[in-house]
Amino acid sequence: MAKRIGILTAGSDCPGLNAAIRAVGKTARNSYGMQILGFQDGFQGLVQDRTVSLEGASLSGILAGGGTILGTSRDQPHRMVEKGQVQDMLDTAVANIKKHRLDALVCIGGRETQQSALHLMQKGINVISLPKAIDNIIAGTDLTIGFSTALDIATEAIDRLHSTAYSNHRVILVEILGREAGWLTLGAGIAGGADVIAIPEIPYDAQKIADAVLARNHEGKKYSIIAVAEGALAKETVSFFEHSRKVNESLRSGDEKEKVEETLDQIEDRLTGNAIQLAYRIEHLTGLETRVTILGHLLRGGGPSSADRILATQLGTASVRLVNEGHFGVMVASVSGSIQAVTLEKVAGLSKLVPADHTWIDCARRVGTSLGD
C-alpha cells in the first residue's frame, strides 16, 4: 500500500512555507506515489482533527505565495490551552495520526515545533521536521526557511531610510525582529550600511552609541542609521537581571526559586522592543533629532525570495526521501551547503545565537560599524 504522510505548519508564519508544503506534496506524489494529508492551523488542527486534502491542483500556484495555505498557530500538543486551561493533548494528537493511518508526520516550524516533534517522537510517532524562522535562531542548521526573505526586506528598508535620514539630517533607529538572536539585524545592518548595530548577544551602552553618532556628526555626516534588534538590551539592564538571578539562586530554593526566576524572565521579556526608549536616550545624549521605524511583522509578509524557495524545496524533497527510507526523529537541516538529517534530540529547545567571534561581527567592526559596546 502507498505510504500516507501528514503535514502541518506551526508557529508564526514566514515566507517559504508554501514552497515547503509544495515540495513535500509533489515529491510524495510524483516520486514515491505517496498520499498526503494536511492539518489546518498547526498542532491545533492535529488535535482537533481538522484536515484538508492536498491532492489534485491544491499544490499548484503556491510556490511564490506568502504565508501558509494550511494556516498556523502557536499551540503545542503537550501544552495546549483548552477551555482556559493548559492541557497535555499528546495522546489526542497521536490518536488522530493513527486514525488517518499516517506513516509519518512532517512538521514545519520553529524552535517550539522542534520540541513538539520530539514529544510526538517519544510517543512512538514517525516524525520529521523542517526548520523555519526569520531570525535564523534554530540550532543544528545554518539557514532556516524565511530568513533570506526577511533579510532582503530589512536590508531594503535600511536602504530606503538612508535617503530620508540624509535629507533631513536625522538619526533613524530601525527596529528589526529578533528577541534572542541578532542574525537578522546584524546581517541587514551590514548589508544596508547601518552606522550602529545593536543585537541581543552584545549588550549596548547608550552613551557609546551616542558617541558614535556624534563622531559622524563632527565629521560632517549629518545623519546616522541605527539597526536595533527588538531583543537588544542595555548593559545596565543585563547586569541588573544577572545580579537578581544570582541573589535568587543564593537566597531561595525549590518552588520559590522557580517562581522568582519565571517572574524575572517575564519582566525581561517585556523589556524587548525598546527602540523608542533608546531613541529618546540618543536624542537626549546627542541633541539630534531622532526617529524610529519598527519593521515588525512586515518582515514576515509577502512572497519568498529565490533563496528561500530553493531552500524550502531542498528541505521538503529531502524530508520525503527520508520518509521513504524509514529515517525518522530528525530535523532536515542545511549544513555547510549540504542537506543533512539532524536528530531532534540535538536541536529541540536549543537556540543558535551569534558567536562573539563570528565573521559577521568581525567584518562589521572592521568597516567602522559600532556595535554599541
C-alpha positions as CSV (number, residue, x, y, z in Angstrom):
1,M,0.0,0.0,0.0
2,A,1.1,3.6,-0.7
3,K,2.5,5.4,2.3
4,R,0.5,8.2,3.8
5,I,2.1,11.4,5.0
6,G,0.6,14.1,7.2
7,I,2.0,17.7,7.1
8,L,1.4,20.8,9.2
9,T,2.9,24.3,9.6
10,A,3.2,25.6,13.2
11,G,4.3,28.8,15.0
12,S,4.5,32.2,13.3
13,D,4.1,32.5,9.6
14,C,7.0,33.4,7.3
15,P,7.8,33.4,3.6
16,G,8.7,30.0,2.1
17,L,6.1,27.8,4.0
18,N,4.1,27.2,0.9
19,A,7.2,26.3,-1.1
20,A,8.0,23.7,1.5
21,I,4.4,22.3,1.5
22,R,4.6,22.1,-2.3
23,A,7.9,20.3,-2.2
24,V,6.7,17.7,0.3
25,G,3.4,17.2,-1.5
26,K,4.7,17.0,-5.1
27,T,7.7,14.8,-4.2
28,A,5.5,12.4,-2.2
29,R,3.1,12.0,-5.1
30,N,5.4,12.2,-8.1
31,S,8.5,10.4,-6.9
32,Y,7.1,7.9,-4.5
33,G,3.4,7.5,-5.1
34,M,2.5,8.5,-1.6
35,Q,-0.7,10.2,-0.4
36,I,-0.5,13.4,1.6
37,L,-2.9,14.9,4.1
38,G,-2.7,18.5,5.5
39,F,-3.6,19.5,9.1
40,Q,-5.0,23.0,9.4
41,D,-3.6,25.6,11.8
42,G,-0.7,23.6,13.1
43,F,-0.9,21.3,16.1
44,Q,-4.3,22.8,16.9
45,G,-5.7,21.3,13.8
46,L,-4.0,18.0,14.5
47,V,-5.5,17.8,18.0
48,Q,-8.9,18.9,16.7
49,D,-8.7,16.7,13.6
50,R,-9.2,19.4,11.1
51,T,-7.7,18.2,7.8
52,V,-7.5,19.3,4.2
53,S,-6.8,17.3,1.1
54,L,-3.6,18.1,-0.7
55,E,-4.4,16.1,-3.8
56,G,-5.1,17.4,-7.2
57,A,-4.4,21.0,-8.0
58,S,-4.1,22.2,-4.4
59,L,-0.3,22.4,-4.7
60,S,-0.3,24.3,-7.9
61,G,0.5,28.1,-8.0
62,I,1.6,28.3,-4.4
63,L,5.4,28.4,-4.7
64,A,5.6,32.2,-4.8
65,G,2.8,32.8,-2.3
66,G,3.4,34.2,1.2
67,G,2.0,32.7,4.4
68,T,0.8,29.1,4.5
69,I,-2.2,27.5,2.8
70,L,-2.6,25.3,5.8
71,G,-2.8,28.1,8.3
72,T,-0.8,28.1,11.5
73,S,-0.9,28.6,15.3
74,R,1.5,28.7,18.2
75,D,-0.2,25.8,20.1
76,Q,1.9,22.9,21.2
77,P,0.3,19.5,21.7
78,H,2.0,18.9,25.1
79,R,0.8,22.2,26.5
80,M,-2.3,23.3,24.6
81,V,-4.9,25.7,26.1
82,E,-8.3,24.0,26.2
83,K,-11.2,25.7,27.9
84,G,-8.9,28.2,29.6
85,Q,-6.5,25.6,31.0
86,V,-3.2,24.2,29.8
87,Q,-3.6,20.6,29.0
88,D,-1.4,17.8,27.6
89,M,-3.1,16.8,24.3
90,L,-0.4,14.5,23.0
91,D,-2.5,11.3,23.3
92,T,-5.3,13.0,21.3
93,A,-2.7,14.0,18.6
94,V,-1.4,10.5,18.5
95,A,-4.9,9.1,18.2
96,N,-5.7,11.3,15.2
97,I,-2.4,10.4,13.5
98,K,-3.3,6.7,13.9
99,K,-6.9,7.3,12.8
100,H,-5.7,8.6,9.4
101,R,-3.2,5.7,9.1
102,L,-0.3,8.0,8.6
103,D,3.1,6.5,8.2
104,A,4.8,9.8,9.0
105,L,4.1,13.4,10.0
106,V,6.1,16.3,8.6
107,C,6.2,19.4,10.9
108,I,7.4,22.7,9.5
109,G,8.1,25.3,12.2
110,G,10.4,27.0,14.7
111,R,12.0,26.0,18.0
112,E,8.7,25.2,19.7
113,T,7.8,23.0,16.7
114,Q,11.1,21.0,17.1
115,Q,10.1,20.4,20.7
116,S,6.6,19.3,19.8
117,A,8.0,17.0,17.2
118,L,10.3,15.4,19.8
119,H,7.4,14.9,22.1
120,L,5.5,13.1,19.4
121,M,8.5,11.0,18.5
122,Q,8.8,9.9,22.1
123,K,5.1,8.8,21.9
124,G,6.1,6.5,19.0
125,I,5.1,8.7,16.0
126,N,7.3,8.8,12.9
127,V,8.2,12.5,12.8
128,I,10.4,14.6,10.5
129,S,10.7,18.4,11.0
130,L,11.7,21.3,8.8
131,P,13.2,24.5,10.3
132,K,11.6,27.8,9.7
133,A,12.5,31.1,11.5
134,I,13.0,34.6,10.1
135,D,15.6,35.2,12.8
136,N,17.6,32.1,11.9
137,I,17.7,31.0,15.6
138,I,17.2,27.3,15.2
139,A,20.2,25.2,16.3
140,G,21.6,22.5,14.0
141,T,21.1,24.3,10.7
142,D,23.0,27.1,9.0
143,L,19.8,28.5,7.4
144,T,16.1,28.5,8.2
145,I,13.2,28.9,5.9
146,G,12.1,32.6,5.9
147,F,15.5,34.1,7.0
148,S,16.7,35.0,3.5
149,T,13.5,36.9,2.6
150,A,13.3,38.8,5.9
151,L,17.0,39.7,5.4
152,D,16.2,41.1,2.0
153,I,13.2,43.1,3.3
154,A,15.1,44.5,6.3
155,T,18.1,45.5,4.1
156,E,15.8,47.3,1.6
157,A,14.1,49.1,4.5
158,I,17.5,50.4,5.7
159,D,18.4,51.4,2.2
160,R,15.3,53.5,1.9
161,L,15.8,55.1,5.3
162,H,19.3,56.3,4.3
163,S,17.8,58.9,1.9
164,T,15.3,60.4,4.3
165,A,17.8,60.4,7.2
166,Y,20.3,62.2,4.9
167,S,17.9,64.7,3.6
168,N,16.5,65.7,7.0
169,H,19.8,65.4,8.9
170,R,18.2,62.9,11.3
171,V,19.2,59.9,13.4
172,I,16.9,57.0,12.5
173,L,16.5,53.8,14.5
174,V,15.1,50.8,12.7
175,E,13.8,48.0,14.9
176,I,14.1,44.6,13.5
177,L,12.6,41.3,14.7
178,G,14.8,39.1,16.8
179,R,14.2,38.7,20.6
180,E,17.1,36.4,21.4
181,A,19.3,36.2,18.2
182,G,20.8,39.0,16.2
183,W,21.4,37.3,12.9
184,L,18.7,39.3,11.1
185,T,19.6,42.7,12.5
186,L,23.3,42.1,12.1
187,G,23.0,40.8,8.5
188,A,20.7,43.6,7.4
189,G,22.8,46.2,9.3
190,I,25.9,45.1,7.4
191,A,24.2,44.8,4.0
192,G,22.4,48.1,4.5
193,G,25.3,50.1,5.8
194,A,23.9,50.9,9.2
195,D,26.3,53.0,11.3
196,V,25.3,51.3,14.6
197,I,24.1,47.8,15.1
198,A,22.6,46.6,18.4
199,I,21.9,42.9,18.9
200,P,20.8,40.8,21.9
201,E,24.2,39.0,22.1
202,I,26.1,42.2,22.7
203,P,24.5,44.4,25.4
204,Y,24.8,48.1,24.4
205,D,26.0,51.2,26.1
206,A,23.7,54.1,25.1
207,Q,26.5,56.6,25.6
208,K,28.8,54.7,23.2
209,I,26.0,54.7,20.6
210,A,25.6,58.4,21.1
211,D,29.3,58.9,20.9
212,A,29.4,57.1,17.5
213,V,26.6,59.3,16.2
214,L,28.3,62.5,17.4
215,A,31.6,61.4,15.9
216,R,29.9,61.0,12.5
217,N,28.2,64.4,13.0
218,H,31.6,66.1,13.7
219,E,33.0,64.5,10.5
220,G,30.3,66.3,8.6
221,K,28.0,63.3,8.3
222,K,24.7,64.8,9.5
223,Y,22.7,61.6,9.7
224,S,23.0,58.1,11.2
225,I,21.2,54.8,10.8
226,I,21.0,52.6,13.9
227,A,19.8,49.0,13.4
228,V,18.4,47.6,16.6
229,A,17.2,44.1,17.3
230,E,13.9,44.0,19.3
231,G,15.7,41.9,21.9
232,A,18.8,44.2,22.3
233,L,19.2,45.4,25.9
234,A,21.4,48.0,27.6
235,K,24.4,46.8,29.7
236,E,22.9,48.1,32.9
237,T,19.7,46.2,32.3
238,V,21.5,42.9,31.6
239,S,23.6,43.5,34.7
240,F,20.5,44.1,36.8
241,F,18.9,40.8,35.8
242,E,22.2,38.8,36.2
243,H,22.5,40.2,39.7
244,S,18.9,39.5,40.5
245,R,19.2,35.9,39.4
246,K,22.4,35.3,41.5
247,V,20.6,36.7,44.5
248,N,17.6,34.5,43.8
249,E,19.9,31.5,43.4
250,S,21.6,32.1,46.8
251,L,18.6,33.1,48.9
252,R,15.9,30.7,47.7
253,S,15.3,27.1,46.9
254,G,12.7,24.8,45.3
255,D,9.4,26.2,44.0
256,E,10.1,29.7,45.4
257,K,13.3,30.0,43.3
258,E,11.5,28.8,40.2
259,K,8.6,31.3,40.6
260,V,11.0,34.2,41.1
261,E,13.1,33.1,38.0
262,E,9.9,32.9,36.0
263,T,8.9,36.4,37.1
264,L,12.3,37.7,36.1
265,D,12.0,36.1,32.7
266,Q,8.6,37.7,32.2
267,I,9.8,41.1,33.2
268,E,12.9,40.9,31.0
269,D,10.8,39.7,28.1
270,R,8.6,42.7,28.4
271,L,11.6,45.0,28.0
272,T,12.3,43.8,24.5
273,G,11.2,46.0,21.6
274,N,12.6,49.1,23.3
275,A,13.7,51.1,20.2
276,I,11.5,54.0,21.1
277,Q,13.0,54.3,24.6
278,L,16.5,54.0,23.1
279,A,15.7,56.8,20.6
280,Y,14.7,59.1,23.4
281,R,18.0,58.4,25.1
282,I,20.0,59.0,21.9
283,E,18.2,62.3,21.2
284,H,18.8,63.4,24.8
285,L,22.5,62.5,24.7
286,T,23.2,63.9,21.2
287,G,20.7,66.8,20.9
288,L,20.0,65.4,17.4
289,E,16.5,64.8,16.0
290,T,15.8,61.1,16.3
291,R,13.1,59.0,14.7
292,V,12.1,55.3,14.9
293,T,10.9,52.9,12.3
294,I,9.6,49.5,13.6
295,L,9.5,46.9,10.8
296,G,7.7,44.3,12.9
297,H,5.5,41.8,11.0
298,L,6.3,43.4,7.7
299,L,9.3,41.1,7.7
300,R,7.0,38.0,7.8
301,G,4.7,39.0,4.9
302,G,4.8,38.6,1.2
303,G,6.3,36.0,-1.1
304,P,9.6,34.3,-0.5
305,S,12.9,35.2,-2.1
306,S,14.5,32.9,-4.7
307,A,16.9,31.7,-2.0
308,D,14.1,30.7,0.3
309,R,12.2,29.0,-2.4
310,I,15.2,26.9,-3.2
311,L,16.0,26.1,0.5
312,A,12.3,25.2,1.2
313,T,12.3,22.9,-1.9
314,Q,15.5,21.2,-0.9
315,L,14.4,20.6,2.7
316,G,10.9,19.5,1.6
317,T,12.1,17.0,-1.0
318,A,14.7,15.6,1.4
319,S,12.1,15.0,4.1
320,V,10.1,12.8,1.8
321,R,13.2,10.8,0.8
322,L,13.8,10.2,4.5
323,V,10.2,9.0,4.9
324,N,10.7,6.6,2.1
325,E,14.0,5.4,3.7
326,G,12.3,5.0,7.1
327,H,14.6,7.6,8.7
328,F,12.6,9.4,11.4
329,G,13.1,11.5,14.5
330,V,15.2,14.1,12.7
331,M,15.1,17.7,11.5
332,V,16.2,18.3,7.9
333,A,18.9,20.9,8.0
334,S,21.2,22.9,5.8
335,V,24.7,22.4,7.0
336,S,27.8,23.7,5.2
337,G,26.0,23.8,1.9
338,S,24.5,20.3,2.1
339,I,21.2,18.9,3.3
340,Q,21.5,16.7,6.3
341,A,19.3,14.9,8.9
342,V,20.0,16.1,12.5
343,T,18.4,14.2,15.3
344,L,15.7,16.1,17.1
345,E,17.3,15.5,20.5
346,K,20.2,17.6,19.3
347,V,18.1,20.6,18.3
348,A,14.8,20.7,20.3
349,G,14.7,23.6,22.7
350,L,18.1,25.0,21.7
351,S,18.9,28.4,20.2
352,K,21.6,29.4,17.7
353,L,23.0,32.7,18.8
354,V,25.6,34.9,17.1
355,P,29.0,33.9,18.4
356,A,31.3,36.8,19.6
357,D,33.9,35.7,17.1
358,H,31.6,35.3,14.1
359,T,32.9,36.6,10.8
360,W,29.9,39.0,10.5
361,I,30.8,40.6,13.9
362,D,34.4,41.0,12.8
363,C,33.7,42.5,9.4
364,A,31.2,44.9,10.9
365,R,33.8,46.2,13.3
366,R,36.5,46.4,10.6
367,V,34.3,48.7,8.4
368,G,33.8,51.0,11.3
369,T,30.3,50.0,12.4
370,S,29.7,50.5,16.1
371,L,28.1,47.6,17.9
372,G,27.3,49.7,20.9
373,D,29.8,48.1,23.2
